Every structure is written in structure tokens, then in C-alpha cells.
Amino acid sequence: MRKTRIIATLGPATGSPEAMEALLVAGVNVFRINCSHARHDWIRRTVPEIRSLARRLGLPVGVLLDIQGPSIRTGDVATPIALSVGDTLAFTTDGNPPSGVISTTVSYPDFPGDVEVGRTLLVDNGSLAMRILSKTATSVLCEALTAGELGSRRHINLPGVRLSLPALTPKDRADVAVGLEMGVDLIAQSFVRDPDDVSALRDLVAGARDPVTLVAKIEHQFAVDHFDDIARTTDAVMVARGDLGIECPYEELPIIQRRIVKHCLRIGRPVIVATEMLESMTENPFPTRAEITDVANAVFEQADAIMLSGETATGRYPVECVRVMDRIACRIERSGGANYHEAAEMGSAREMLVRSAVGLADQLKAAALIVFSRDGRIVRDAAWLRPRHSPIFAFVASASLAGPLSLLRAVRPVVMPSCNDDPAGSVEGALGRLRTAGHLASGDRVVVVLPHPTSNDSEVEAVKMHVIG
């Protein structure tokens, strides 16, 4: 069973139930909804379709809502604007450009106030570079330094500039409200700058009826500078390399990625590597050799998940992309990994007990590590320690607990409503289910981590070894 989780972004190419089913069968573990493009009515329709498919197929799947964050995007254009080197283009906040100048709007009213004449801005993941020639209170006039086409709602990067935008825009708040209404499992926060930004999102979701995992996206230098504090404040981390490779010197990008993954595995934060992993497969049926190596490196570093963006949202070969990732990940996992988790900073009694359970599973080469959990914490600890051989079957009482666990490396959530009522009966029931599903066979050894309720409602975990009869 593949340990590295695969996240696929939904979009025009994969928004139908038939397309989503094909992605699930190919190996997707988490579906990403990109709020930069997704409308609320589409989200309200799509999330229930995902839940229905998961139940029918018997495949656990998480739903990740990716909010736009404090970013600047261009407005809608009827047709892409073709630009040659030296052409001028005005970005306006009020839709009234200088006379005779080609223009588009921007989503940020204070855009002219945050930019400086002479600086360079980058559009659409750096495909267009432009120098700022002049500005007024409502417009910014730029000269194209590279040729290309400017489409609708393209992201604008201002390397080294801290925007005056709040951590959560009104659009973000509206998107989060819809996500909580639909019971999404994870929320990714774009353009996190410091731990206060994460805390603002945590305050916003504090009243959610179900647990929600917060994912801080690291995508500019400010986040890199405050990464340790951000990582200890958030629930999970995403290395969002698209904007990160623009905001930071590109030769630093592999080093930043490795440092982030290594740090996450030291302090116990799930980590995602994302953006342009199989970019050429947006149009082509096969990956480049460089892309194969890129995916392989993320798997070798033992990231929890690898992510597809435009490849599955708008690409021509979405299912093939998932199959390629699956094939690469399965092969690389058999060859070993970086084992950054060996420097894990574990201190609590619960964490040390889980470390013992994982160590026992490694020594036995156990066919499975079975974890029963009331809130998911024990499961996260087990995934953090990267069992060498054993898949982790996480038995929880509800689907709302199972969804966020779909992100964790090597974890397969199983909903078993009675799993916390009768510890002994739950173990026998779990073993029976796994054997019936073909995950276990006679003679297999398994390690079980089991919480026992005590008189004061605290928990004392127990570790047991079973041999399948």
C-alpha cells in the first residue's frame, strides 16, 4: 500500500462525479478545492458528491479547501491580452485606465500604494515580468520585460513587498464559512506571513462543529523567515513552490523545501510538497525525466503528501497524472527514505508510547499498525514516526475524524462507530474487517495501539501484539 498521500485539485477537467470517481480509483487520497476559482454553488454541490462517492467506493478521502489569502489577482478579460517586450499595460483599481493604454483591473484597492516605481512585478507564476513605470492613486503603468499572454484572474507577485492586506480577506471569510457549512476536513491558508496569520484563521474556525486541520502554505520569504513559529502554530504545512520559487531566489528553492520537510518531521507536523510536480502532463501524456526525479525526491524526503494542481484541475490527462505519481511513489518507498523523523522531538508520555509501538512494528515487520483514537492525536503521532514496513489503519468513531487523517503518510482511516465502546471487542472487530478486506492473512503479526478509558475520563494507551489466526 502506497504510503505517500496524493492530493488532486478539482476543476473544469475533473468536476464531474465520473471524473472524480476515476481519480479516486487511480489513487487520490485528498481532493483540493481552489477558492481562487471555485464558486460557492459549485462547492456546495461538489463536496456532497465527493462524500457520496467515497461511501459507495469504500475509499477514505479528505476534502481540502484552499483559500486565496492576501493575494493580488488581475481582473477578468474577454480574451487573453497578448504582450510583446516593451508594450505597456495599466493595472487599475477603478477600471478607468489612462487614455489609449491597454489595461486590466486588479483585486486590491491599495495596489498603487504598495508598489514602487522602478520595481519589477511578476504575473501568472512569473511567466510575465513587468517594470513599474509610473503610478497614480488608482492605476499602475508597467512595461513588459517578457512576452506572453495575460489571462483572467492571474496572480501578481511583488517579491520582497509585504502587502497591507489582512491575513483573511472578506472573500476568505466567506469561503471559510461555506467550507465549514459543507464540513470540509482541511483548510489551506495562502500567503501566510507569520504565526499571527494562522491564529486569525484558527479563531475563525473555532466554532466549527467538526475538527478542521489548518494547513499553512509557505510561499514567500516572510513565511520562510518565520517558519519555526508558523510550523508550531499550524496543524500542517504546505511547501507551495509556485510562488515560493518566485518570491525567493530560485536556486534556494530545493534547500528551502528540504529544510521545511526536515523541520516538520522534527516537530511532528504533516507536510505537503506542491506545485508543478507534473506540469508538462497538463498537455502531454507522459512526464519529463526531471518531473519524475522531482516527485521521487519529495517521496524520498518522506513528505506526507504530494499535490497536483493544474495538472488535474484543467489538464488533459488528470487520471494519468495520478497513476504516474502512484507508480513513482510506490517504487521510491521501497528503496528507503531520508529518515528525518529520527530526530523527532518527542516528550509526552503518549508520544513515547507511540514511539514504542512503531519500534515494535518495525522490529516485527508487522503487516499493520492498528491505532484506535478518539481525537486523532495518536494517529498523527504514529504517522510522524514513519513506520518502515507497516501501513497504519486508524480506527475512529466518525467520518468527521477520518477525513483529516487522510492527509497523513501511510494512514488509512476506517470509520467504526463502536470502536471506543468495547476495547477487546473493537480489536477483534477491526482484525476481522481488515482480514475480510484482504489487508491481513493468517499468520500475519500486527501491533495495536488501544486507548483505555479510566475512572477520571483520561486515557492510558496500551500496546499489544496480535498474530492473525
C-alpha distance (Angstrom), angle and dihedral (degrees) to the residues before:
residue distance angle dihedral
M1 . . .
R2 3.80 . .
K3 3.80 111.3 .
T4 3.81 100.3 -164.4
R5 3.79 110.2 82.7
I6 3.82 121.2 -131.4
I7 3.81 121.8 -141.4
A8 3.81 118.6 -163.2
T9 3.80 124.7 -166.9
L10 3.80 115.8 -134.4
G11 3.77 121.4 -137.7
P12 3.81 143.7 129.8
A13 3.82 91.6 -42.8
T14 3.80 95.1 50.6
G15 3.80 108.6 22.5
S16 3.81 97.1 107.0
P17 3.82 122.1 91.3
E18 3.81 89.2 -119.3
A19 3.80 92.4 55.1
M20 3.80 92.9 45.5
E21 3.80 90.8 50.3
A22 3.81 90.4 52.3
L23 3.81 90.1 51.5
L24 3.80 92.3 49.3
V25 3.79 92.2 49.9
A26 3.83 89.4 48.5
G27 3.80 90.4 56.5
V28 3.82 112.9 -86.0
N29 3.82 113.8 156.9
V30 3.81 101.1 179.7
F31 3.81 131.1 27.3
R32 3.81 116.6 -146.5
I33 3.80 122.1 -149.6
N34 3.80 111.8 -159.9
C35 3.80 109.1 -147.6
S36 3.80 91.0 -163.4
H37 3.80 85.9 76.7
A38 3.82 108.4 11.8
R39 3.79 118.9 97.7
H40 3.78 121.4 -143.9
D41 3.79 95.4 -115.1
W42 3.81 89.0 53.3
I43 3.82 91.5 50.2
R44 3.81 91.1 49.7
R45 3.78 90.2 52.3
T46 3.81 98.6 40.1
V47 3.82 102.7 48.9
P48 3.83 94.0 58.0
E49 3.81 89.0 47.2
I50 3.82 89.4 54.5
R51 3.81 91.5 49.2
S52 3.80 91.7 48.5
L53 3.81 92.7 49.6
A54 3.81 92.2 47.8
R55 3.80 91.8 52.2
R56 3.79 93.7 46.5
L57 3.80 94.2 47.4
G58 3.79 94.8 39.6
L59 3.81 90.3 -128.7
P60 3.80 120.6 135.4
V61 3.79 112.3 -129.8
G62 3.79 134.1 173.7
V63 3.81 127.4 -144.9
L64 3.81 117.4 -138.2
L65 3.81 119.0 -164.9
D66 3.83 110.1 -157.7
I67 3.80 110.8 -159.9
Q68 3.80 121.2 -155.8
G69 3.80 99.5 -124.1
P70 3.81 126.9 -169.7
S71 3.79 96.1 -25.1
I72 3.79 135.2 133.8
R73 3.80 120.7 -127.5
T74 3.76 133.1 -179.3
G75 3.79 120.0 -116.8
D76 3.77 130.8 -107.5
V77 3.80 118.4 -69.7
A78 3.80 125.4 -165.9
T79 3.81 91.4 -134.3
P80 3.82 130.2 4.6
I81 3.81 113.1 -83.7
A82 3.82 111.2 -121.6
L83 3.81 112.3 -143.5
S84 3.79 129.9 -171.0
V85 3.79 125.9 -164.4
G86 3.80 108.3 -76.0
D87 3.81 95.9 22.7
T88 3.79 116.9 131.7
L89 3.79 126.3 -131.1
A90 3.78 130.2 -179.4
F91 3.79 123.9 -144.0
T92 3.79 109.4 -155.0
T93 3.77 134.3 -170.6
D94 3.81 95.7 -159.8
G95 3.81 102.3 37.1
N96 3.82 92.9 -112.2
P97 3.83 108.7 113.5
P98 3.80 126.1 -174.7
S99 3.78 111.3 -80.1
G100 3.80 115.1 -80.4
V101 3.81 95.6 7.3
I102 3.81 124.7 122.4
S103 3.79 108.5 -120.6
T104 3.78 150.0 172.0
T105 3.76 131.8 -168.0
V106 3.80 127.2 -110.2
S107 3.80 127.6 -142.3
Y108 3.81 95.9 -131.2
P109 3.85 117.6 78.9
D110 3.83 93.6 -161.0
F111 3.80 93.9 50.5
P112 3.82 94.9 115.6
G113 3.79 90.8 51.1
D114 3.82 94.3 53.9
V115 3.82 98.1 49.6
E116 3.79 131.1 74.5
V117 3.78 129.0 -144.1
G118 3.80 110.3 -107.0
R119 3.83 95.1 28.3
T120 3.79 122.8 117.1
L121 3.78 123.9 -121.4
L122 3.79 126.4 -166.6
V123 3.78 126.6 -144.0
D124 3.81 132.3 -159.9
N125 3.82 99.9 8.3
G126 3.80 91.1 -40.3
S127 3.81 96.7 -55.8
L128 3.82 88.8 124.7
A129 3.81 122.9 42.7
M130 3.80 118.3 -166.9
R131 3.81 134.9 -178.5
I132 3.81 118.4 -141.1
L133 3.83 109.3 -121.7
S134 3.80 101.6 175.7
K135 3.77 143.0 -24.7
T136 3.78 143.0 -154.0
A137 3.79 130.9 -167.7
T138 3.81 90.8 -81.1
S139 3.82 107.9 22.7
V140 3.79 142.6 45.8
L141 3.81 119.4 -154.2
C142 3.81 115.6 -150.3
E143 3.80 138.7 -177.5
A144 3.80 119.3 -138.3
L145 3.81 112.6 -118.5
T146 3.81 92.5 -178.1
A147 3.78 132.3 33.2
G148 3.80 122.1 -115.1
E149 3.79 147.4 106.1
L150 3.79 126.0 -75.5
G151 3.79 114.5 -148.0
S152 3.79 132.4 -177.4
R153 3.81 124.6 -60.5
R154 3.80 95.5 3.9
H155 3.79 117.5 169.9
I156 3.82 119.1 -113.0
N157 3.82 120.3 -147.8
L158 3.79 123.5 -158.3
P159 3.82 102.8 -171.2
G160 3.80 111.9 -142.8
V161 3.81 94.4 8.0
R162 3.81 119.6 118.2
L163 3.78 106.4 -148.9
S164 3.77 121.3 -134.3
L165 3.80 89.4 -132.7
P166 3.82 116.5 119.5
A167 3.80 119.3 -110.1
L168 3.81 89.8 -107.5
T169 3.78 118.5 35.7
P170 3.82 122.8 -157.0
K171 3.81 87.3 -101.3
D172 3.81 90.6 54.0
R173 3.78 91.7 51.3
A174 3.79 91.7 50.2
D175 3.82 91.3 47.1
V176 3.81 92.3 49.2
A177 3.81 90.5 50.2
V178 3.80 90.3 55.1
G179 3.80 91.1 45.4
L180 3.81 92.0 52.7
E181 3.79 90.2 45.6
M182 3.81 89.3 56.0
G183 3.81 94.1 42.7
V184 3.81 100.5 -117.7
D185 3.80 115.0 -173.9
L186 3.80 102.0 -141.3
I187 3.81 135.8 23.7
A188 3.80 119.9 -157.3
Q189 3.80 115.3 -154.2
S190 3.79 115.1 -148.7
F191 3.81 125.3 -142.5
V192 3.78 96.7 8.8
R193 3.80 108.1 -173.7
D194 3.80 104.2 -179.2
P195 3.84 140.5 -12.2
D196 3.82 91.3 -84.3
D197 3.81 88.4 67.6
V198 3.81 90.1 56.1
S199 3.79 91.1 46.8
A200 3.81 90.0 53.6
L201 3.81 90.5 56.8
R202 3.80 91.9 44.8
D203 3.80 90.0 54.4
L204 3.80 89.3 50.1
V205 3.82 94.0 54.4
A206 3.81 95.6 38.5
G207 3.79 92.3 107.0
A208 3.80 96.5 50.3
R209 3.80 114.3 133.7
D210 3.83 91.6 -138.5
P211 3.83 130.6 40.7
V212 3.81 113.8 -90.4
T213 3.81 124.2 -162.7
L214 3.81 114.1 -138.8
V215 3.81 117.1 -143.4
A216 3.82 117.8 -162.8
K217 3.80 111.9 -150.1
I218 3.79 112.9 -143.7
E219 3.79 106.1 -151.5
H220 3.77 111.5 138.3
Q221 3.78 142.2 38.2
F222 3.81 94.8 -96.3
A223 3.81 89.8 61.2
V224 3.81 91.9 46.6
D225 3.81 90.2 52.0
H226 3.83 91.6 52.1
F227 3.77 97.1 33.2
D228 3.81 100.1 123.3
D229 3.80 93.0 53.3
I230 3.81 91.3 43.7
A231 3.80 92.6 49.9
R232 3.80 92.3 51.0
T233 3.82 91.4 49.1
T234 3.80 99.7 46.9
D235 3.82 130.5 63.6
A236 3.81 96.6 -131.0
V237 3.80 140.2 0.8
M238 3.80 134.8 -133.1
V239 3.81 122.5 -158.7
A240 3.81 95.8 -145.1
R241 3.77 97.6 -167.7
G242 3.80 98.9 179.9
D243 3.79 97.6 74.2
L244 3.80 92.6 22.2
G245 3.81 89.8 62.3
I246 3.79 89.4 52.6
E247 3.79 99.3 42.8
C248 3.82 93.3 45.8
P249 3.83 130.2 44.1
Y250 3.79 103.8 -80.4
E251 3.81 93.6 -132.3
E252 3.81 87.4 61.8
L253 3.80 93.5 55.4
P254 3.85 98.6 88.9
I255 3.80 90.3 47.1
I256 3.81 92.6 48.8
Q257 3.80 90.9 48.9
R258 3.78 92.7 51.1
R259 3.80 93.3 46.2
I260 3.80 91.4 50.5
V261 3.81 94.0 49.0
K262 3.80 91.4 45.2
H263 3.80 92.8 49.2
C264 3.82 92.6 47.3
L265 3.79 90.6 53.1
R266 3.79 90.1 49.4
I267 3.81 95.6 53.8
G268 3.81 99.0 30.4
R269 3.79 106.0 -106.2
P270 3.81 121.5 144.1
V271 3.81 109.9 -120.0
I272 3.81 133.4 -156.4
V273 3.81 126.2 -160.7
A274 3.80 109.9 -151.2
T275 3.80 149.1 170.8
E276 3.80 133.1 57.2
M277 3.80 94.4 3.5
L278 3.81 91.1 142.7
E279 3.80 99.1 10.5
S280 3.81 95.5 148.3
M281 3.81 89.5 58.9
T282 3.79 89.1 68.7
E283 3.81 83.8 85.0
N284 3.82 105.1 9.3
P285 3.82 130.7 63.3
F286 3.82 95.0 -135.5
P287 3.82 132.9 50.6
T288 3.77 125.4 -119.2
R289 3.80 118.4 -108.4
A290 3.81 88.9 -112.5
E291 3.82 91.1 55.2
I292 3.80 91.1 50.3
T293 3.79 89.1 54.0
D294 3.81 92.1 45.8
V295 3.80 92.5 54.3
A296 3.80 90.2 43.7
N297 3.82 91.4 53.3
A298 3.81 92.3 53.3
V299 3.81 90.2 49.3
F300 3.82 91.5 47.0
E301 3.80 89.5 51.2
Q302 3.83 84.6 55.3
A303 3.78 98.2 -124.5
D304 3.79 112.0 178.2
A305 3.79 93.1 -125.0
I306 3.79 144.0 7.6
M307 3.79 119.8 -150.2
L308 3.79 138.8 -143.2
S309 3.81 117.3 -155.5
G310 3.80 122.4 167.6
E311 3.80 89.4 3.2
T312 3.81 90.2 76.1
A313 3.82 100.6 20.3
T314 3.80 97.4 58.8
G315 3.81 105.9 -6.0
R316 3.78 128.0 118.5
Y317 3.83 95.7 -127.7
P318 3.83 108.8 40.1
V319 3.80 97.7 147.8
E320 3.80 91.7 45.5
C321 3.83 89.0 53.4
V322 3.80 91.3 56.3
R323 3.80 91.2 47.4
V324 3.81 91.0 50.8
M325 3.81 91.6 51.2
D326 3.79 90.7 47.0
R327 3.78 92.5 50.3
I328 3.81 94.4 47.9
A329 3.79 94.0 44.7
C330 3.80 94.4 49.1
R331 3.80 91.4 51.4
I332 3.81 96.9 45.5
E333 3.80 93.0 46.5
R334 3.79 89.4 59.2
S335 3.80 90.3 56.5
G336 3.81 96.2 56.9
G337 3.77 133.5 -109.3
A338 3.79 146.7 -112.3
N339 3.84 92.5 -89.4
Y340 3.81 94.9 -149.2
H341 3.82 86.9 157.8
E342 3.81 89.3 75.4
A343 3.83 86.5 82.4
A344 3.82 91.9 53.6
E345 3.80 114.5 152.7
M346 3.80 100.1 -134.1
G347 3.78 122.0 166.2
S348 3.80 113.9 148.0
A349 3.79 123.2 90.4
R350 3.80 89.9 -118.5
E351 3.78 92.4 54.3
M352 3.78 93.0 47.7
L353 3.78 91.5 50.1
V354 3.80 91.1 51.4
R355 3.80 88.8 48.9
S356 3.81 87.6 56.6
A357 3.79 90.8 49.9
V358 3.80 92.8 50.8
G359 3.81 90.9 45.9
L360 3.81 90.1 52.4
A361 3.81 91.2 48.6
D362 3.81 90.0 50.5
Q363 3.80 93.1 50.1
L364 3.80 92.8 47.2
K365 3.81 93.4 41.3
A366 3.79 82.8 -131.7
A367 3.79 118.6 -154.7
A368 3.81 89.0 -133.5
L369 3.78 143.9 2.8
I370 3.79 105.9 -141.7
V371 3.79 116.0 -160.5
F372 3.79 126.1 -173.5
S373 3.78 113.7 -160.9
R374 3.78 138.8 174.4
D375 3.81 96.2 -161.6
G376 3.80 107.1 11.8
R377 3.80 97.7 -107.5
I378 3.80 95.7 114.6
V379 3.81 89.5 49.4
R380 3.80 91.7 52.6
D381 3.80 90.1 50.0
A382 3.82 91.6 51.3
A383 3.81 92.8 48.7
W384 3.82 90.4 47.0
L385 3.81 90.3 61.1
R386 3.83 93.3 55.3
P387 3.84 103.8 -136.1
R388 3.81 107.8 -134.8
H389 3.79 98.9 -139.6
S390 3.78 111.4 3.8
P391 3.79 128.2 86.9
I392 3.80 112.1 -140.3
F393 3.79 116.5 -123.7
A394 3.80 107.4 -163.3
F395 3.80 113.2 -158.9
V396 3.80 112.5 -160.0
A397 3.78 133.7 165.3
S398 3.81 99.8 -122.3
A399 3.79 143.4 32.1
S400 3.83 89.5 -123.0
L401 3.82 88.7 65.2
A402 3.80 93.8 42.2
G403 3.81 97.1 54.8
P404 3.83 99.0 65.6
L405 3.83 90.4 45.8
S406 3.81 90.2 62.5
L407 3.81 88.0 81.0
L408 3.81 95.2 60.5
R409 3.78 121.6 100.6
A410 3.81 114.8 -101.5
V411 3.82 92.4 -2.1
R412 3.79 122.9 132.4
P413 3.83 109.8 -176.5
V414 3.81 118.0 -143.4
V415 3.80 121.4 -167.3
M416 3.80 111.4 -139.5
P417 3.84 110.3 162.9
S418 3.80 93.5 -161.6
C419 3.81 96.5 46.0
N420 3.82 94.8 109.2
D421 3.79 98.3 42.6
D422 3.82 103.2 69.7
P423 3.84 114.4 18.3
A424 3.81 96.5 -165.8
G425 3.79 94.0 43.6
S426 3.79 91.0 45.1
V427 3.80 91.9 56.4
E428 3.80 92.5 51.1
G429 3.78 91.0 45.4
A430 3.80 92.2 49.1
L431 3.79 93.2 48.6
G432 3.78 89.9 49.2
R433 3.79 92.8 51.0
L434 3.79 93.3 48.8
R435 3.79 92.2 47.2
T436 3.80 92.3 49.0
A437 3.81 89.8 49.8
G438 3.81 90.4 53.0
H439 3.80 96.7 -111.8
L440 3.81 93.5 115.0
A441 3.79 133.8 37.5
S442 3.78 136.6 -170.8
G443 3.80 111.2 -69.1
D444 3.81 95.5 22.9
R445 3.78 116.3 136.2
V446 3.78 118.8 -138.7
V447 3.81 134.1 -176.9
V448 3.80 118.2 -139.9
V449 3.81 127.2 -159.3
L450 3.78 108.3 -161.2
P451 3.83 130.6 -179.7
H452 3.79 116.4 -141.6
P453 3.82 119.4 -158.4
T454 3.78 114.7 -130.7
S455 3.78 131.7 -160.0
N456 3.80 93.8 -89.4
D457 3.83 94.0 49.0
S458 3.79 93.7 -110.0
E459 3.80 120.3 126.3
V460 3.79 132.1 -116.5
E461 3.79 112.0 -170.3
A462 3.79 120.5 -142.9
V463 3.79 128.2 -159.8
K464 3.79 119.5 -147.1
M465 3.77 136.4 174.9
H466 3.81 120.7 -142.1
V467 3.79 132.4 -172.8
I468 3.80 113.8 -149.9
G469 3.80 108.0 -120.6
